[in-house]
Amino acid sequence: MLTTEVVIIGGGATGAGILRDLSMRGVKAILIERGDLGCGTSSRFHGLLHSGGRYAVRDKNAAIECIEENQILRRIGKHCVEPISSIFIRTPEDDEAYEGTWLEACKEAGISTKPLELSKLFEMEPNVSRKVKSAYLCPGAAIDGFRMLWQIFDSANRHGGKTLTYTNVIGIDSENGKVVGVTVQDMHSKEIYKIACNYLISATGPWCSRVAQLAGIDINVKPSKGSLIAFNHRICTNVIHRLHKPSDADIFVPHGTVTILGTTSIDSDPDDNSTSQEEVECMMKIGEATFENLRDYRILRVFAGCRPLYSAGNSSGRNASRDFAAIDHGKEHGLANFMSVCGGKFTTHRQMAQKVCDMVCPVLGNTAKCTTHEVPLIEEPSEQLMQRAKAVFPSYAAELAENRQGAQRLEQLVKDIEKDNKLGEIVCECENVSRAEINAVAEDSTSHSISDIRRRTRLGMGTCQGTFCTYRAVGTVKSLKKDWTEDTSKLFREFLEARWKGIRPVLWGNQMRDVDLTRGIYEVSLNINHEEKKHE
């Protein structure tokens, strides 16, 4: 049996933030995740670092939290933030009366709204519709959720935090009205064992109600699925919002060379991350009010995530607050030392964690103060290290590797390549992922599939969607003699099917040719489905 002070369930941004906060206060904590870290909602959003402007009119608390955390994350996680701005535009389809209401609400929430002359708007964003009536500059930005998540976990681990992936909680153990631990099952070995703890925190997002039910508790979490479209173009330089009540397909967020359009809001099962061609078509039609030539841009893929909306009443979807709730089950349901954290956004994960830990630590007799808003997630690489990295990595891969892995890991990667220059070879050309990075992530105890490597390196997330890097990545992993499966074709299929899921709803035009090329490589040449060839 393992023993710790706090068990956290859920390996997304909220759980990661709580683990980091507790660890920095000196509290021993173990985080449990049923899949890979970041495989849920935290890796399935549009990557917007909110200014709060979107929620200022009807969700003032959420708006204030967003603008406060926007400034903090820009500072402590600057390697993950692209310091651009958000531009709110009013199109002819948007209610003119809402503009004044929005401006006043933003002022009350402390959100800057600088008017933009339309000539200046079109200079900054030449692709935006010329039908726009007005525009305002706000302090939103783009954030790399994958990168920040790994940096949070790395920071937590450096301070003593522990993580267990592919571990499912199957029971909540209690004695005399108090939680004393959890019963878990290893998803690979199927081993069942217990972890004793003094406090249990469920940070499982849209799955919070399911976890609470393990203790016989009902909470009103309303999962809301949001679908998003990734374009293989940088359509805009800044984030573009429609200036109206929050609705579908009204945000464009640029990330590197791509742009993400989001999102929808559909009441759903938390495990449902499916998308459809009908959703894509509806979003494209709405998006054309912002960019009239939207259909000229190639769609890379479609994906979906589930929001963890909490409502004390019966509100759901866009009517539910984007604020968060920390539910003390001791006070609310008579089961002490158990808390569920619901709602909130990626932007506010650190503040959510701080408030939760401020409630939990006194119960544990810990009086340490939160310092997560002061301490950067990773240390800056030295100039000497970057010069060494540039000498062994091709092109600009050194900067990308440093951003993805941080200074400490980069130093080890550089040492590995200096010993064997073949490790500097690029496996994924779209994202400049090296063989050394693949090796390092594959050797991590939390990695069990090519998709696990993808989440840490962006392998296969570029233009070719894994067509030219999957076989290289599988070959690299197998050369390490990783015993993830006896059937190598399963490694291919797991990764390619995940890519196919996002491509299927947009299977038209050039995408058809790309898919046929992928099929030719993997089904025809490599025969990963092991179809028997008939000879006449």
Secondary structure, 3 states (H helix, E strand, C coil): CEECCEEEECCCHHHHHHHHHHHHCCCCEEEECCCCCCCCHHHCCCCEECCCHHHCCCCHHHHHHHHHHHHHHHHHCHHHEECCCEEEEECCCCCHHHHHHHHHHHHHHCCCCEEECHHHHHHHCCCCCCCCCEEEEECCEEECHHHHHHHHHHHHHHCCCEEECCEEEEEEEEECCEEEEEEEEECCCCCEEEEECCEEEECCHHHHHHHHHCCCCCCCEEEEEEEEEEECCCCCCCEEEECCCCCCCCEEEEECCEEEEECCCEECCCCCCCCCHHHHHHHHHHHCCCCCCHHHCCEEEEEEEEEEEECCCCCCHHHCCCCEEEEEHHHHHCCECEEEEEECCHHHHHHHHHHHHHHHHHHCCCCCCCCCCCCCCCCCCCHHHHHHHHHHCCCCHHHHHHHHHHHHHHHHHHHHHHHCHHHHCEEECCCCEEHHHHHHHHCCCCCCCHHHHHHHHCCCCCCCCCCCCHHHHHHHHHHCCCCCCCCHHHHHHHHHHHHHHHHHHHCCCHHHHHHHHHHHHHHHHCCCCCCCCCCC
